Amino acid sequence: MSTSLAWDERFSGGGFQFGEAPNRYLEELRPWLAPGMRVLALGDGEGRNGAWLAAQGLQVTSLDWSRVGMAKAAGLAARRGVAMRTVVADAAAWEYPEAGFDLVAWIYLHLPPADRAAAARGVLRSLAPGGMLALECFTPAQQGRRSGGPKMPELLWSRAIVEELFGSLDVLELLEGTVHLDEGPRHQGCAEVVRALLRKPG
């Protein structure tokens, strides 16, 4: 099972493992973004998504359990001249603020089922009424592909898992299918993912 120290080692290897550009799906959601929105970039690694969101005029908290990753995230934000709060914490154990965010970006965060459920409960708590969850994760169809993703099947996502964990949210979009990834050396080529844009009623 992956650990924070393993990710520290991975992120220490030089360069940005998933590139410095944001996730393409997140980028496509730009029309949904409004200046001043409070955003949580969950499992943000080296900060590529958080820094991009901050550059859109949003109030961003970038969270990851890798200290090395968050240090690189802070450096990336500084180089781009944007303000971004970084938090070193386990997404499954962090104390999520009640109604603290207008958007949560859950991009390629793959956790064991119990931890995934705990993080999902935290996200639901932290979404303000009308707040949105944007999610992209690998599905079981990704197994055997070389474009990234965890090797352990229990860490993978599906439309059914999204519906189980986030059934209280309104579905704006929920799709499974093939995408082309070009996100640093670790996400390259065709991949099988689930994408979701969900909104908290209110």
C-alpha positions as CSV (number, residue, x, y, z in Angstrom):
1,M,0.0,0.0,0.0
2,S,1.2,3.5,-0.8
3,T,2.5,5.7,2.0
4,S,3.4,9.4,2.3
5,L,7.1,8.5,2.5
6,A,6.8,6.6,-0.8
7,W,5.3,9.7,-2.4
8,D,8.0,11.9,-0.8
9,E,10.5,9.7,-2.5
10,R,8.7,9.8,-5.8
11,F,8.3,13.6,-5.8
12,S,12.0,14.0,-4.8
13,G,13.1,12.5,-8.1
14,G,13.3,15.8,-10.0
15,G,10.8,17.4,-12.3
16,F,7.1,17.2,-11.9
17,Q,5.8,13.7,-12.0
18,F,2.4,14.7,-13.5
19,G,3.6,17.9,-15.2
20,E,2.9,21.5,-14.2
21,A,-0.2,21.9,-16.3
22,P,-3.6,21.3,-14.7
23,N,-5.7,18.2,-15.3
24,R,-7.5,18.6,-18.6
25,Y,-11.0,17.9,-17.2
26,L,-10.5,20.4,-14.4
27,E,-9.4,22.9,-17.1
28,E,-12.5,22.2,-19.1
29,L,-14.6,23.3,-16.0
30,R,-13.3,26.8,-16.2
31,P,-16.8,28.2,-17.1
32,W,-18.0,27.0,-13.7
33,L,-15.4,29.0,-11.8
34,A,-16.0,32.4,-10.3
35,P,-13.4,34.7,-8.7
36,G,-13.2,34.3,-5.0
37,M,-14.6,30.8,-4.8
38,R,-13.1,28.8,-2.0
39,V,-11.5,25.7,-3.4
40,L,-9.9,22.5,-2.0
41,A,-7.5,20.7,-4.3
42,L,-7.5,17.2,-2.6
43,G,-4.5,14.9,-3.0
44,D,-2.8,17.7,-5.0
45,G,0.6,16.2,-5.1
46,E,3.1,18.8,-6.5
47,G,0.4,21.4,-6.8
48,R,-0.3,21.5,-10.5
49,N,-4.1,21.7,-10.1
50,G,-4.1,24.0,-7.0
51,A,-1.7,26.5,-8.6
52,W,-3.8,26.7,-11.8
53,L,-7.0,27.2,-9.7
54,A,-5.3,29.9,-7.8
55,A,-4.3,31.6,-11.0
56,Q,-8.1,31.8,-11.9
57,G,-8.6,34.1,-8.9
58,L,-9.8,31.5,-6.5
59,Q,-9.0,31.0,-2.8
60,V,-7.2,27.6,-2.9
61,T,-6.2,25.1,-0.2
62,S,-3.9,22.5,-1.7
63,L,-3.8,19.3,0.4
64,D,-1.5,16.3,0.2
65,W,0.1,13.9,2.6
66,S,3.5,14.3,1.0
67,R,5.7,17.1,2.5
68,V,7.9,17.0,-0.5
69,G,4.9,17.4,-2.8
70,M,3.5,20.3,-0.9
71,A,6.9,22.1,-0.8
72,K,7.0,21.8,-4.6
73,A,3.4,23.0,-4.7
74,A,4.3,26.1,-2.7
75,G,7.2,26.8,-5.0
76,L,5.1,26.4,-8.1
77,A,2.5,28.9,-6.7
78,A,5.3,31.3,-5.8
79,R,6.8,31.1,-9.3
80,R,3.4,31.9,-10.8
81,G,2.8,34.8,-8.4
82,V,-0.4,33.4,-6.9
83,A,-1.4,32.9,-3.3
84,M,-2.2,29.3,-2.3
85,R,-2.4,27.6,1.1
86,T,-0.7,24.3,1.4
87,V,-1.6,21.6,4.0
88,V,0.3,18.4,4.7
89,A,-2.4,16.0,5.8
90,D,-4.0,12.6,5.2
91,A,-7.1,13.2,3.1
92,A,-8.9,10.4,5.1
93,A,-8.1,11.9,8.5
94,W,-8.1,15.7,7.9
95,E,-10.6,17.8,9.8
96,Y,-12.7,19.1,7.0
97,P,-14.2,22.6,7.7
98,E,-18.0,22.7,7.8
99,A,-19.2,24.3,4.6
100,G,-15.7,25.6,4.0
101,F,-15.5,25.2,0.2
102,D,-17.4,26.1,-2.9
103,L,-15.5,23.5,-5.0
104,V,-13.5,20.4,-4.2
105,A,-11.2,19.0,-6.9
106,W,-10.7,15.2,-6.4
107,I,-8.3,14.4,-9.2
108,Y,-6.6,11.0,-9.3
109,L,-6.7,10.5,-5.6
110,H,-7.0,6.7,-5.1
111,L,-7.5,5.5,-1.5
112,P,-8.3,2.1,0.1
113,P,-12.1,1.7,0.4
114,A,-12.4,2.7,4.1
115,D,-10.1,5.7,3.6
116,R,-12.0,6.7,0.4
117,A,-15.3,6.6,2.3
118,A,-13.8,8.7,5.2
119,A,-12.5,11.3,2.8
120,A,-15.8,11.4,1.0
121,R,-17.6,12.1,4.2
122,G,-15.2,14.9,4.9
123,V,-15.8,16.4,1.4
124,L,-19.6,16.3,1.9
125,R,-19.2,18.1,5.2
126,S,-16.9,20.7,3.7
127,L,-19.0,21.6,0.7
128,A,-21.1,24.7,1.1
129,P,-24.7,24.7,-0.2
130,G,-24.4,24.9,-3.9
131,G,-20.8,23.8,-3.8
132,M,-19.4,21.4,-6.4
133,L,-17.2,18.3,-6.5
134,A,-15.1,17.8,-9.6
135,L,-13.7,14.3,-9.8
136,E,-11.6,12.3,-12.2
137,C,-10.1,8.9,-11.3
138,F,-9.1,5.6,-13.0
139,T,-11.6,2.8,-13.4
140,P,-11.0,-1.0,-13.4
141,A,-10.8,-0.9,-17.2
142,Q,-7.5,0.9,-16.7
143,Q,-5.8,-2.2,-15.5
144,G,-3.1,-3.4,-17.9
145,R,-2.7,0.0,-19.5
146,R,0.6,1.9,-19.1
147,S,-0.9,5.4,-18.8
148,G,-0.9,5.4,-15.0
149,G,-3.1,4.4,-12.1
150,P,-2.8,2.1,-9.1
151,K,-2.1,-1.6,-9.5
152,M,-4.4,-2.7,-6.6
153,P,-8.0,-3.1,-8.0
154,E,-9.6,-2.0,-4.7
155,L,-8.2,1.5,-5.2
156,L,-10.0,2.1,-8.5
157,W,-13.2,4.0,-9.0
158,S,-16.4,3.4,-10.9
159,R,-19.6,5.3,-11.6
160,A,-21.3,3.1,-9.0
161,I,-18.8,4.1,-6.3
162,V,-19.4,7.8,-7.1
163,E,-23.1,7.2,-6.8
164,E,-22.7,5.3,-3.5
165,L,-20.4,7.8,-1.8
166,F,-21.9,11.0,-3.2
167,G,-25.6,10.1,-3.7
168,S,-26.7,13.1,-1.8
169,L,-25.3,15.4,-4.4
170,D,-27.0,16.5,-7.6
171,V,-25.4,15.1,-10.8
172,L,-24.3,17.7,-13.3
173,E,-22.1,15.2,-15.2
174,L,-21.2,11.5,-14.5
175,L,-19.3,9.6,-17.3
176,E,-17.1,6.6,-17.7
177,G,-14.9,6.2,-20.7
178,T,-11.6,6.6,-22.5
179,V,-9.6,9.8,-22.4
180,H,-6.1,10.8,-23.6
181,L,-3.7,11.8,-20.9
182,D,-0.7,14.1,-21.4
183,E,0.2,14.9,-17.8
184,G,3.9,14.5,-17.1
185,P,5.8,11.3,-17.4
186,R,3.4,9.2,-15.3
187,H,0.2,10.0,-17.1
188,Q,0.7,9.4,-20.8
189,G,-1.6,7.8,-23.4
190,C,-5.2,6.5,-23.5
191,A,-6.7,5.9,-20.1
192,E,-10.0,4.6,-18.7
193,V,-11.6,7.0,-16.2
194,V,-14.7,8.2,-14.4
195,R,-15.5,11.9,-14.5
196,A,-18.0,13.6,-12.3
197,L,-19.3,17.1,-11.6
198,L,-21.7,17.1,-8.7
199,R,-23.4,19.8,-6.8
200,K,-24.6,20.1,-3.2
201,P,-28.2,21.1,-3.0
202,G,-29.0,24.5,-1.5
